[in-house]
Amino acid sequence: MSAHYPSDARRTALVPALLGTIALLIGSALITSDSFTVIRFIVSIFALIVAVFAWQAAQWWWIIGLAPIAVLWNPVLPIDLGAPELWLGLQFVAAAIFIAAGIRIKVSGKTA
């Protein structure tokens, strides 16, 4: 006799979403410093990772929120928004998107 969970769905996007959120919160203190470039790398990469999990889970609508995060925080082709206050607000909006996506994206554990 083996124990079974009620669902085979797994929240594979939760860990990268939480790591992206942590990076965003740390980055909110580093917006005006040169270290913000490292935060931009981390956030952009984790946004793409969570977007891949959203695609795998057939929950493509999360990509609508994650793709702009990957583009805005992209340090290779940086987009300068000017005011640090705008970046600060976007940091918290992106963190909310990460948390919601990490909790809601579930990839089915069943294989054919």
LONUKOL-377219 format. One record per residue (C-alpha): residue number from 1; residue in three letters; chain; y, x, z. Coordinates in pm, 1 decimal, padded with zeros to 6 digits. Example, Ala and Ser with C-alpha at 12.3 -4.5 7.8 and 13.67 -1.06 7.14 Angstrom:
REM residues 2
1_ALA_A_-00450.0_01230.0_00780.0 $
2_SER_A_-00106.0_01367.0_00714.0 $
END
This chain:
REM residues 112
1_MET_A_00000.0_00000.0_00000.0 $
2_SER_A_00335.4_00140.9_-00097.7 $
3_ALA_A_00684.7_00031.4_-00010.4 $
4_HIS_A_00897.0_-00100.9_-00293.5 $
5_TYR_A_01266.8_-00144.4_-00305.9 $
6_PRO_A_01390.3_-00481.0_-00425.8 $
7_SER_A_01543.4_-00321.6_-00735.9 $
8_ASP_A_01476.2_-00015.3_-00943.6 $
9_ALA_A_01846.0_00023.4_-01020.9 $
10_ARG_A_02010.7_00342.2_-00898.3 $
11_ARG_A_02377.0_00422.4_-00846.0 $
12_THR_A_02372.1_00751.4_-01033.4 $
13_ALA_A_02749.8_00750.0_-01083.8 $
14_LEU_A_02827.7_00731.9_-00711.4 $
15_VAL_A_02817.7_01104.4_-00630.6 $
16_PRO_A_03029.6_01222.9_-00925.9 $
17_ALA_A_03271.3_00935.4_-00862.8 $
18_LEU_A_03311.6_01033.0_-00498.3 $
19_LEU_A_03358.7_01399.6_-00590.5 $
20_GLY_A_03622.5_01297.9_-00844.4 $
21_THR_A_03793.0_01087.4_-00578.2 $
22_ILE_A_03794.7_01377.9_-00333.0 $
23_ALA_A_03945.9_01601.8_-00601.3 $
24_LEU_A_04214.4_01340.9_-00670.7 $
25_LEU_A_04303.3_01311.1_-00302.8 $
26_ILE_A_04324.4_01688.5_-00264.8 $
27_GLY_A_04524.2_01701.9_-00587.8 $
28_SER_A_04780.7_01460.9_-00451.4 $
29_ALA_A_04897.2_01742.0_-00223.6 $
30_LEU_A_04894.1_02000.0_-00504.8 $
31_ILE_A_05078.7_01813.8_-00781.6 $
32_THR_A_05374.5_02052.9_-00791.1 $
33_SER_A_05167.3_02372.6_-00759.4 $
34_ASP_A_04980.3_02574.7_-01019.5 $
35_SER_A_04652.3_02484.8_-00845.6 $
36_PHE_A_04684.2_02135.2_-00992.1 $
37_THR_A_04535.8_02274.9_-01314.4 $
38_VAL_A_04202.9_02323.9_-01136.3 $
39_ILE_A_04221.0_01966.6_-01006.9 $
40_ARG_A_04284.7_01846.1_-01362.0 $
41_PHE_A_03967.5_02022.6_-01481.7 $
42_ILE_A_03758.2_01874.1_-01202.9 $
43_VAL_A_03889.8_01519.2_-01242.1 $
44_SER_A_03858.3_01521.1_-01620.0 $
45_ILE_A_03499.5_01648.7_-01609.4 $
46_PHE_A_03391.8_01397.5_-01344.9 $
47_ALA_A_03556.7_01113.3_-01537.5 $
48_LEU_A_03346.4_01207.1_-01840.3 $
49_ILE_A_03029.5_01229.9_-01630.0 $
50_VAL_A_03086.3_00885.3_-01478.8 $
51_ALA_A_03165.9_00750.7_-01827.2 $
52_VAL_A_02828.0_00877.6_-01951.8 $
53_PHE_A_02654.3_00698.9_-01663.7 $
54_ALA_A_02849.1_00382.7_-01749.4 $
55_TRP_A_02730.9_00410.9_-02109.0 $
56_GLN_A_02369.7_00463.0_-01997.0 $
57_ALA_A_02393.1_00157.8_-01773.0 $
58_ALA_A_02528.3_-00047.2_-02066.6 $
59_GLN_A_02844.3_-00114.6_-01865.0 $
60_TRP_A_03078.7_00018.6_-02130.8 $
61_TRP_A_03385.0_-00162.8_-01990.8 $
62_TRP_A_03415.5_00109.7_-01725.5 $
63_ILE_A_03492.9_00351.8_-02006.5 $
64_ILE_A_03820.5_00162.7_-02058.8 $
65_GLY_A_03935.1_00293.9_-01719.8 $
66_LEU_A_03758.4_00631.2_-01725.3 $
67_ALA_A_03864.5_00750.5_-02071.8 $
68_PRO_A_04238.7_00748.3_-01988.3 $
69_ILE_A_04161.8_00945.8_-01672.7 $
70_ALA_A_03973.9_01206.0_-01877.7 $
71_VAL_A_04262.5_01225.7_-02125.2 $
72_LEU_A_04553.6_01229.8_-01878.6 $
73_TRP_A_04396.9_01487.3_-01648.1 $
74_ASN_A_04274.4_01702.9_-01938.2 $
75_PRO_A_04416.4_02053.7_-01879.6 $
76_VAL_A_04325.2_02184.7_-02227.2 $
77_LEU_A_04575.8_01956.5_-02401.6 $
78_PRO_A_04797.3_01865.8_-02104.7 $
79_ILE_A_05010.4_01555.8_-02105.7 $
80_ASP_A_05325.3_01607.0_-01903.2 $
81_LEU_A_05433.7_01283.9_-01738.5 $
82_GLY_A_05737.1_01444.2_-01580.2 $
83_ALA_A_05801.7_01298.0_-01237.1 $
84_PRO_A_05561.9_01402.8_-00959.4 $
85_GLU_A_05595.8_01052.6_-00813.9 $
86_LEU_A_05432.3_00907.2_-01125.4 $
87_TRP_A_05145.4_01156.5_-01099.6 $
88_LEU_A_05105.7_01070.5_-00732.3 $
89_GLY_A_05076.1_00700.7_-00808.4 $
90_LEU_A_04828.7_00767.7_-01088.2 $
91_GLN_A_04621.0_00984.5_-00854.2 $
92_PHE_A_04557.4_00684.1_-00629.9 $
93_VAL_A_04497.1_00444.9_-00919.6 $
94_ALA_A_04241.5_00686.7_-01065.7 $
95_ALA_A_04076.8_00724.2_-00723.3 $
96_ALA_A_04039.4_00346.2_-00701.5 $
97_ILE_A_03883.0_00337.2_-01048.5 $
98_PHE_A_03641.1_00615.0_-00952.5 $
99_ILE_A_03533.4_00438.6_-00632.7 $
100_ALA_A_03489.1_00101.2_-00801.8 $
101_ALA_A_03295.1_00253.4_-01091.4 $
102_GLY_A_03074.7_00459.8_-00860.6 $
103_ILE_A_02978.8_00153.9_-00659.8 $
104_ARG_A_02936.4_-00090.0_-00949.7 $
105_ILE_A_02758.4_00124.7_-01211.5 $
106_LYS_A_02382.7_00091.2_-01174.0 $
107_VAL_A_02137.3_00260.4_-01406.9 $
108_SER_A_01798.3_00093.0_-01436.0 $
109_GLY_A_01517.0_00312.5_-01308.3 $
110_LYS_A_01258.5_00153.8_-01537.1 $
111_THR_A_01136.2_00354.4_-01832.9 $
112_ALA_A_00955.3_00215.8_-02130.3 $
END
